[in-house]
Amino acid sequence: MGSRRQIGSSGSTSCRSFGWSSPKLKCRCGVEAIIRTVRNGDNASMKFYGCPKWLEQLKKVEKNLGMKEDELNDTKMELCHTRMELMKASRNEKNFSIALFVSWIFFAFRSFSVFEGMLVMLCV
């Protein structure tokens, strides 16, 4: 990799010596960016432009993340309850099917007995 040039380094002539000001960089939020210094890692002591509201924005993100986490937990609970209701409904459907089948058998047996009794009466 090539050498990295730091912001504000004295490697080139500056317009400041003539009393001109350099254009100000704006952050995405519209606030003028400030120069910060990297403290850790491979880029330690390097300069970069950063938002002065970064801590405020980080807190907003953490708050939103917490709200989303709560929504996720609520959705999980709703899903769990829906599964339980579905299992109960499935059991009820099975019980209903068995009861219906048994009633058909009972009705068929009873109808057959009545029909057999009618045949016996007719034949006598």
Protein Blocks (a to p, Z undefined) as FASTA:
>chain_A
ZZdddehiakbccfklnopacdddddfkopacdddddfedjkgoiacdddfklmmmmmmm
mmmmmmmmmmmmmmmmmmmmmmmmmmmmmmmmmmmmmmmmmmmmmmmmmmmmmmmmmmmm
mmZZ
